[in-house]
Amino acid sequence: MLAIYKKELRSYFTSMIGYVFIAVFLIVIGLFFVIQNLLYSSPTLEGTLSSITSLFVFLVPLLTMRLMAEENKQKTDQLLYTSPITANAIVLGKFFAVMTVFGAVILIVCFFPLILSLYGTVPLASGYSSIFGFALLGGAYLAIGLFISALTDSQVVAAVITYVVFIMTLFMKGIAGVIPADNKTAIFVFACVIILICLVLYLMMRNLTISIATGIIGIGAIVLIYQLKPTMFDGSLVKVMDWLSVITRFDSFAYGTFNVAAVVYYLSVIFLFTFLTAQVIKKKRWS
């Protein structure tokens, strides 16, 4: 894992990607910090971090699009698959490398509350709590981007899909408020989600039988539940989409509250998508 970590980290700083990511992130954060905290004398950093969460949508794909897609395109993935390194070690090495690049931004941001404390009383606990939540939010997005990169051999395709997925998570709460809350709409959307899951399964496993069987079982279960208790789906779509919104989980940190449930949620997202990425590699290794 250490060899993979060093290789990936070196690749970010032998090219311009790592420098551009860190520079753009710090410039935007710095501008919001100067305007909101210094010019308007706001002692809290939570509002500043909350204002720039949409940056992940635009910058994270720059880091993750090449993680696995480049290996697949250049066929260097064959060297990884035939090496004694486990799939989990490959994924963790790449994930920790990209987290280190993002961690450089977080490390510098950690000095912001101390700068504010020079000018007055600053709630350091809530400030560092929001920074911690911001780091977890970034980790979740990076894990999702890593998984998407593993599904294709094109960096452009990986970037486009990642942008679409991230934009959906960004506006998911607003979309949920526009979509009708009746049970028939919920069934239709859930069926579409199951079809999408089947497509991802096929891309991961290249097994049409398992993908179709999963779709039949999933849609069949939805229809059965609807026949037995149709009221269960009333308002369920809004609740599910709100629960799936990655950005929404950061709201508690933005209000200066350390939310254990949000921490568990972000760690679960990171674990899930790194696990799925490892399964993609294992499938390719044995195919």
C-alpha angles and dihedrals in degrees: 000000000000092000091052090047093052093045094051094043091050091050091057093055099039086059129044096253097090094044093046092049094049094042096049093044093050094045092054094043090046093053093050090045093053094045101041102030107028105029096036093035096233110166095198125084095194095085092049093053091044090055093058102043089107087067088080089065092060104032108035094067088059088063101038104038093080100039097095104354092068091050090050094048097047091042090234086125087079089066090053094046093050094045122095090246113114121239090244091054091050093051095044091047091054094042095050090047093055090042089054090057090050089042089062088064092047091049092057092044088056088071093059097081089049090053090051091049088064089068100044147310113336128185095236095177094059091040094056090040089059091047089052091050090047090054091050091049089053091048091053092051092046091052091051091048091049091054093049090049090055092058097063142037094219121086090201093053091046091051094047094048091046091051091050093048093046093048089051091053090047095054099028095108092051092046090051090056092054098045114088113259097218120121096245092058089048091052092050093050093045090050090052090050091052090051089051090050089051090052091052090048090053092050089050100043105018087220112133094186094058092044094051092043090052091051094049093048093045097047091041090054091051092050091047093051090048091053092049099040115003094173089068089078095053107115091351094119093060092047094049095046091047089050092049094050106111093194094051091062089064092061093087091054089047088058092052096257124130103225113197091190090057091049091052090047094053093045089050091052090050092048094045097051096041087050091050091048089053089052090053090053092046090051092051091045093057098037 
